[in-house]
Amino acid sequence: MSARPPLPPFTLETAQQKVRMAENAWNTHDPEKVALAYSEDSRWRNRGEFLQGRAAIVAFLQRKWARELDYRLIKELWSFHENRIAVRFKYEWHDDSGNWYRSHGNELWEFDEHGLMRRREASINDAPIQAAERKFHWPQGPRPDAHPGLTEMGLF
């Protein structure tokens, strides 16, 4: 089994690093790559779906990114303790009819000793927005380092 540093117990610096690494991975829209950050038996609650294992995570992400087009995500550390991290996030996307949304959510993460996420609980709400209200305009892929985060952008 490969380790996925940084490893718990987390410090402020390593928790922030773990959050940015997760954000960057999700912004690739590569389900296989994203799934490698989770333990083989990782358990998820995402909205009303309950998943277990990497294969289920990959299938979920494939469905998600087939529906949520031009997806751009920003995550922000909320809190951390030992092997747990809480984040808040927002992402923007549109459906196949061109309707734009900003999704707002919170996640609770728990990591094993190898730095793999063994538990993820996500609560998410979608708010319709106009295309002119979009705030996440970087090219497809990870958010540029110089791009502000949620707090800097005044997004609460």
N, C-alpha and C positions, 0 to 999 in steps of 0.2 A: 504494500500500500504506500502510495506516495504522500508525503506531507504537503500541505498547502499553506505555507507561511503567509502572514504572520500567525503564530500559534497562540492559543490561550495559555495563561491568563493574559487578557488584553490590557494595554495601557491606553491613554488617550491617543497617542500617536499611532499605535498599531490598530486600534479600533477604527480610526479614521482611514487608515490605509486599507483595511479589510472592506470598508464600505465603498471606497472609491474603486477598488478592484472589482467588486460585485457590479457596481454601476457600469464600469467600462465593459465588462463581459456581457451584460444584458444589452448594451447598446450595439453589440456586434450582430445581434439577432441570430446567433449560431447556437441552436439548441444543444448540440453535442458538446461544444466548448463550455457553455454555461453549466451543463449538468456535471462536469468534472469537479466543480467546487462543492458538490454535495456527496455525502456518504452513500454507499451502495443501497442502504436501506433507509435513506432520508425520508422523513414524514413531512408532508405539507398540508396546510389548509390555505387555500387561495380562494377568497370569497366563499362560495358555497361548495367548492370542490375539495375533496380529500384524496391525496395521492400518497403513494409510497414507492420508493425506489427510483433509480435513475431512468429506467426505461419509461416509466410513467411521467417523469419530469420532462424528458425529451418530447414525448407525444403531446403533452400539455403545451410546451413552448412552441411546437410546430403549429398547433391549432391557434394559439394566441397570435403569433406573428403573421399568420395567413389572414387573420381578421383585423388586427391592429396595424394599419399601414403607416409608413413614415414615422415610426415610433422613435421618440427621443425621451430619455429618462434622466432625472437628477435625483440622487439619493443624498440624505444628510443624516449624520450621526445624531441620535437623540440621547442615548444613554448606553452605558456598558457596565458589566460587572463580571469578572472572572472569565467564563466561557460564553457569555451571552451579550448580544448587541441588539439594541432597539434603533430602528431608523424610521424616518419619515421620508416620503418621496412624492414626486409628481412626474407624470409623463404625458406627452401629447401625442396624438395619433388621429388618423381618420379612417373611416370605414370605406367600403368599396363604392359607396354613393357620394363620397366627398364630404361627409359630415364630420366635423372636427370635434374632438373631446380633449379635456384635460382631466386626467385621472389622479386622484389624491389618495394617499394611503399611508399606512403604518405597517411595519413588519417587526416581528420578534424572531430573532435568530438564536440558535443554540449550536455550539460547535463541539466536535469530539477532540480528542487529544492530538489528532493529526491536522487540525485546522479545517476539517471538512464540516460543512453545515449538516447536522443530523436532524434539525427541526426548523421549519419555517412556517410562521403563521402570518397571513396577510389579510388585512382589512382594506378594501378599496371602494371608492365611490367615483363614478364618472360624471363629469359636468360638461354639457354641450358648450362649445365656444364657437365663435366665428373665426374664420381663417385669419382675419386681421388681428385677432386677440392672441394669436400664438406668440410665445416668447422664446421657444427653443428652436433656433434656426441654424445651428451648426450643420456641416455636411454629415451625411449618414456615417455612423460609427461613434466611437467614444467622444465624449464632450471634451473640447480643447481645455488644456490646463488653465488658460487665462479666462475662460468663460466663468461668470459668477455662479455661485450656488444659490440655493433657494432663499436663504436668509438675505444674502446680498442683493437678490432681485426683489426682495419685499414680498415673496410668495409665502403666505401662511396658510 
